[in-house]
């Protein structure tokens, strides 16, 4: 029995949001719950348990990220009591960092160029760049922004809900109030900071990147299109017409947006996905997506 209630108010019951991750014929499952939290790796074909370890943490919603290959492959977890990296093959802990940010973790770790980028902003909103080669306890001292395992850390500019975007040496981090902070991914230097909107719209869905553009849908269904680059340039704002809480998906040059009542595909005129699957039954409108947001 997995209880994902709010750890400060156990009777407040929320749903799950951590997605399973398929890698190298295995599926990674993270269950951060009230009691008996765990990280497990199963055989994707049979469901047979390959390994399972306990995690002493509170309920949260972050999806794990698998980085590296072979013996160096590791699973990175964004948590509250401790964030860490675990061997993909055995589950052995590689590194850990204690309470670097807010309490309930939502954004997924983002990896690239020998780094793993973490943000967790329910309360404080830091951004931390961990070296993928890190080992042992790399918890930052109170007055430090780097150590043997942490390349850099910024006490501000992080996100509560959204997973950052890493592209062309820049880390784009958008908070749920629409404040976009862009860092040099190697050094942590702030490149720019700008608001996507002045109307007070909330942002829950993570942004996505394609074709040199960044797409940030607000909860009101307004998609803010930003040019990727070293300076802020808002190219346009396009309305989906409905509440939008889900992160967009990209496949075969088509952008897919799930709104409260519709699935919207945006691409070039006449463009259709290759080898579309035939519909077996009449599709039903999706239900309102779970927000995964704590009371505030």
C-alpha positions as CSV (number, residue, x, y, z in Angstrom):
1,X,0.0,0.0,0.0
2,X,1.7,3.2,-1.2
3,X,0.6,6.4,0.6
4,X,1.6,9.5,-1.3
5,X,-0.1,12.0,1.1
6,X,1.5,15.3,2.1
7,X,4.1,14.5,4.7
8,X,3.1,17.4,6.9
9,X,-0.6,16.7,6.7
10,X,-0.8,12.9,6.1
11,X,-4.6,13.0,5.6
12,X,-4.1,15.2,2.5
13,X,-4.0,12.6,-0.3
14,X,-2.4,13.3,-3.6
15,X,-1.6,11.2,-6.6
16,X,1.7,10.0,-8.1
17,X,3.7,11.7,-10.8
18,X,7.0,10.0,-10.9
19,X,7.2,8.2,-14.2
20,X,8.9,4.8,-14.8
21,X,12.0,5.1,-16.9
22,X,13.0,2.4,-19.5
23,X,16.7,1.9,-20.1
24,X,18.7,-1.0,-21.5
25,X,15.9,-3.6,-21.1
26,X,15.1,-2.5,-17.6
27,X,12.5,-0.3,-16.0
28,X,13.4,2.1,-13.1
29,X,10.6,2.8,-10.6
30,X,10.8,5.4,-7.8
31,X,8.2,5.4,-5.0
32,X,8.7,8.2,-2.6
33,X,5.8,7.7,-0.1
34,X,4.9,8.1,3.6
35,X,6.4,4.8,4.6
36,X,8.7,2.3,3.0
37,X,9.9,4.5,0.1
38,X,12.0,2.7,-2.4
39,X,13.9,2.7,-5.7
40,X,13.8,-0.4,-7.8
41,X,14.9,-1.8,-11.2
42,X,12.9,-4.5,-12.9
43,X,13.2,-6.5,-16.0
44,X,11.1,-4.7,-18.6
45,X,9.8,-7.9,-20.2
46,X,9.0,-10.0,-17.2
47,X,8.7,-7.6,-14.3
48,X,11.3,-9.6,-12.3
49,X,12.9,-7.6,-9.6
50,X,16.7,-7.1,-10.3
51,X,17.3,-4.9,-7.3
52,X,15.5,-2.8,-4.8
53,X,16.7,-0.4,-2.1
54,X,15.0,1.6,0.6
55,X,14.9,5.4,0.6
56,X,14.2,7.4,3.7
57,X,12.4,10.4,2.2
58,X,9.1,12.1,2.0
59,X,6.5,11.8,-0.8
60,X,7.5,13.7,-3.9
61,X,6.9,13.7,-7.7
62,X,10.3,13.8,-9.4
63,X,11.1,11.3,-12.2
64,X,14.6,9.7,-12.0
65,X,17.2,10.3,-14.7
66,X,19.6,7.6,-16.0
67,X,23.0,8.9,-17.1
68,X,26.1,7.2,-18.4
69,X,26.6,3.7,-19.9
70,X,27.8,0.3,-18.8
71,X,29.5,0.1,-15.4
72,X,29.4,3.9,-15.1
73,X,25.6,4.2,-15.6
74,X,23.8,5.7,-12.7
75,X,20.3,6.7,-11.6
76,X,20.0,10.2,-10.3
77,X,17.1,11.0,-7.8
78,X,15.9,14.5,-6.9
79,X,14.7,14.3,-3.3
80,X,14.2,16.3,-0.1
81,X,16.1,14.6,2.7
82,X,18.7,13.5,0.3
83,X,19.3,13.7,-3.4
84,X,21.7,11.1,-4.8
85,X,23.2,9.0,-7.6
86,X,22.9,5.1,-7.6
87,X,24.6,2.5,-9.6
88,X,22.2,1.4,-12.4
89,X,23.5,-2.2,-12.2
90,X,23.6,-2.8,-8.4
91,X,21.8,0.1,-6.7
92,X,24.9,1.0,-4.7
93,X,25.0,4.6,-3.7
94,X,27.5,6.7,-5.6
95,X,26.9,10.1,-4.1
96,X,24.5,12.0,-1.9
97,X,23.6,15.6,-1.1
98,X,21.4,16.4,1.9
99,X,18.5,19.0,1.9
100,X,19.8,21.4,-0.7
101,X,16.4,22.9,-1.6
102,X,12.7,22.8,-0.9
103,X,10.8,19.9,0.6
104,X,8.7,18.1,-2.1
105,X,10.8,17.5,-5.2
106,X,9.1,17.9,-8.6
107,X,11.6,18.8,-11.3
108,X,13.5,16.0,-12.9
109,X,17.3,16.0,-12.9
110,X,18.8,17.2,-16.2
111,X,22.1,15.9,-17.4
112,X,24.7,16.8,-20.0
113,X,28.3,17.8,-20.6
114,X,29.5,15.8,-17.5
115,X,27.0,17.5,-15.2
116,X,23.7,16.8,-13.5
117,X,21.5,19.9,-12.9
118,X,19.1,19.9,-10.0
119,X,16.5,22.4,-8.8
120,X,13.9,22.0,-6.1
121,X,12.1,25.2,-5.1
122,X,9.2,24.7,-2.7
123,X,10.5,27.3,-0.3
124,X,14.1,28.1,-1.3
125,X,14.8,27.9,-5.0
126,X,18.4,26.9,-5.6
127,X,20.0,25.5,-8.7
128,X,22.9,23.0,-8.2
129,X,25.3,21.5,-10.8
130,X,26.7,18.2,-9.7
131,X,29.6,16.6,-11.5
132,X,28.5,13.2,-12.9
133,X,31.8,11.8,-11.5
134,X,30.9,12.8,-7.9
135,X,31.4,10.3,-5.1
136,X,30.5,10.2,-1.4
137,X,28.8,12.9,0.6
138,X,28.8,16.1,-1.5
139,X,26.5,18.2,0.8
140,X,27.5,21.9,0.5
141,X,28.6,23.7,3.6
142,X,26.4,26.6,4.5
143,X,28.8,29.3,3.1
144,X,30.0,27.4,0.0
145,X,28.7,27.2,-3.6
146,X,31.1,24.4,-4.7
147,X,33.1,21.4,-3.5
148,X,34.7,18.2,-4.9
149,X,31.4,17.0,-6.3
150,X,29.5,20.3,-6.9
151,X,30.7,22.4,-9.8
152,X,28.5,25.4,-8.9
153,X,25.3,26.4,-7.0
154,X,23.0,29.4,-7.2
155,X,20.8,30.1,-4.2
156,X,18.2,31.7,-6.4
157,X,16.7,31.2,-9.9
158,X,15.4,27.6,-9.3
159,X,12.0,26.1,-10.0
160,X,9.3,24.5,-7.9
161,X,7.4,22.7,-10.6
162,X,9.2,22.8,-13.9
163,X,12.1,20.7,-15.2
164,X,14.8,22.9,-16.7
165,X,16.0,22.8,-20.3
166,X,19.7,22.3,-21.1
167,X,20.7,23.4,-24.6
168,X,23.8,24.8,-26.3
169,X,25.6,25.4,-23.0
170,X,22.8,27.2,-21.4
171,X,20.4,26.1,-18.6
172,X,16.9,27.6,-18.9
173,X,14.9,27.5,-15.6
174,X,11.4,28.8,-15.5
175,X,9.6,29.1,-12.1
176,X,5.8,28.7,-11.6
177,X,5.4,32.5,-11.7
178,X,6.8,32.7,-15.2
179,X,10.2,34.1,-14.2
180,X,12.8,32.6,-16.6
181,X,16.4,32.5,-15.4
182,X,19.1,31.5,-17.8
183,X,22.5,30.2,-16.6
184,X,25.9,29.5,-18.2
185,X,25.7,25.7,-17.7
186,X,29.5,25.4,-17.1
187,X,30.0,28.2,-14.7
188,X,26.6,29.1,-13.2
189,X,26.9,32.7,-14.3
190,X,23.5,34.3,-14.8
191,X,23.1,35.2,-18.4
192,X,19.7,36.9,-18.1
193,X,16.5,36.9,-16.2
194,X,13.1,37.8,-17.6
195,X,9.4,37.4,-17.0
196,X,7.3,35.6,-19.6
197,X,4.2,37.5,-18.6
198,X,3.2,40.4,-16.4
199,X,-0.4,39.2,-16.1
200,X,0.2,36.9,-13.1
201,X,-0.3,33.7,-15.0
202,X,0.9,30.5,-13.3
203,X,3.2,27.9,-15.0
204,X,3.0,24.2,-14.1
205,X,3.9,22.4,-17.3
206,X,7.6,22.1,-18.1
207,X,8.9,24.0,-21.1
208,X,10.2,22.1,-24.2
209,X,12.7,23.0,-26.9
210,X,12.7,22.5,-30.7
211,X,14.0,24.2,-33.7
212,X,15.8,26.9,-31.8
213,X,12.7,27.8,-29.9
214,X,11.5,27.3,-26.3
215,X,7.8,26.6,-25.7
216,X,6.4,27.5,-22.2
217,X,2.6,26.9,-21.8
218,X,0.9,28.7,-18.9
219,X,-1.9,27.2,-16.8
220,X,-4.3,29.5,-18.8
221,X,-3.3,27.8,-22.0
222,X,-1.1,30.6,-23.4
223,X,2.1,29.2,-25.1
224,X,5.0,31.6,-24.8
225,X,7.5,31.1,-27.5
226,X,11.1,32.3,-26.6
227,X,14.1,32.3,-28.9
228,X,16.9,30.1,-27.6
229,X,20.0,32.2,-27.1
230,X,22.0,34.5,-24.9
231,X,19.4,37.3,-24.7
232,X,15.6,37.3,-24.1
233,X,13.4,37.5,-27.1
234,X,9.7,36.6,-26.9
235,X,8.7,35.6,-30.4
236,X,5.0,35.3,-29.7
237,X,2.2,34.1,-27.4
238,X,-0.4,31.7,-28.7
239,X,-3.6,30.6,-27.0
240,X,-4.7,27.0,-26.7
241,X,-8.1,28.1,-25.4
242,X,-8.1,25.9,-22.3
243,X,-6.4,25.2,-19.0
244,X,-3.1,23.5,-19.7
245,X,-1.2,21.7,-16.9
246,X,0.7,19.0,-18.8
247,X,4.1,19.2,-20.3
248,X,4.1,19.3,-24.2
249,X,5.5,16.3,-26.2
250,X,7.5,16.5,-29.4
251,X,7.6,13.7,-32.1
252,X,8.3,13.8,-35.8
253,X,8.3,17.6,-36.0
254,X,4.9,17.9,-34.3
255,X,4.2,19.6,-31.0
256,X,1.5,17.9,-28.9
257,X,-0.4,19.9,-26.2
258,X,-2.7,18.2,-23.7
259,X,-5.3,20.8,-22.5
260,X,-8.1,20.2,-20.1
261,X,-10.4,18.7,-22.7
262,X,-8.4,18.2,-25.9
263,X,-5.2,16.9,-27.4
264,X,-3.8,19.4,-29.9
265,X,-1.2,18.6,-32.5
266,X,0.7,21.5,-34.1
267,X,2.9,21.2,-37.2
268,X,3.2,22.2,-40.8
269,X,0.0,22.2,-42.8
270,X,-0.8,18.7,-44.1
271,X,1.9,17.1,-42.0
272,X,1.0,13.8,-40.3
273,X,3.0,11.4,-38.2
274,X,4.7,8.6,-40.1
275,X,3.0,5.1,-39.7
276,X,0.2,6.4,-37.5
277,X,-1.4,3.7,-35.3
278,X,-5.1,3.0,-36.3
279,X,-7.6,4.0,-33.7
280,X,-9.2,0.9,-32.2
281,X,-12.0,2.9,-30.6
282,X,-13.4,6.4,-30.5
283,X,-11.0,8.5,-28.3
284,X,-12.4,10.0,-25.2
285,X,-11.6,13.6,-24.0
286,X,-8.9,13.4,-21.3
287,X,-9.9,14.2,-17.7
288,X,-8.4,17.2,-15.9
289,X,-4.8,16.4,-15.3
290,X,-3.6,16.1,-11.7
291,X,-1.8,19.2,-10.6
292,X,0.6,17.6,-8.2
293,X,0.7,20.9,-6.4
294,X,0.8,21.3,-2.6
295,X,-1.6,23.7,-0.8
296,X,-0.5,27.3,-0.8
